[in-house]
């Protein structure tokens, strides 16, 4: 999935769905960091990808809150 597809998908979700996704991604990020620390993570780019997704979701939440204000 490329960046524009991800943003379209994120903008199509509700704020609650976005918050749920953020929680799931944070859990996955923690697991990946643990694997990295124990030399078990093969794709280190996953950490950056998850951080980017979390940041994009937070940005979309802010956009939606501004629209509704």
URPEKA-V756482 format. One record per pair of residues at least 24 apart in sequence whose ideal C-beta (glycine too) atoms are under 7 Angstrom apart, sorted by sequence separation. I is the first residue (numbers start at 1). J is the second residue. If there is no record, write none. Layout:
i=I j=J
i=I j=J
//
This chain:
i=25 j=50
i=25 j=53
i=26 j=54
i=25 j=54
i=22 j=54
i=22 j=57
i=21 j=57
i=22 j=58
i=18 j=57
i=18 j=60
i=18 j=61
i=10 j=56
i=15 j=61
i=6 j=53
i=10 j=57
i=7 j=56
i=11 j=60
i=15 j=64
i=6 j=56
i=10 j=60
//
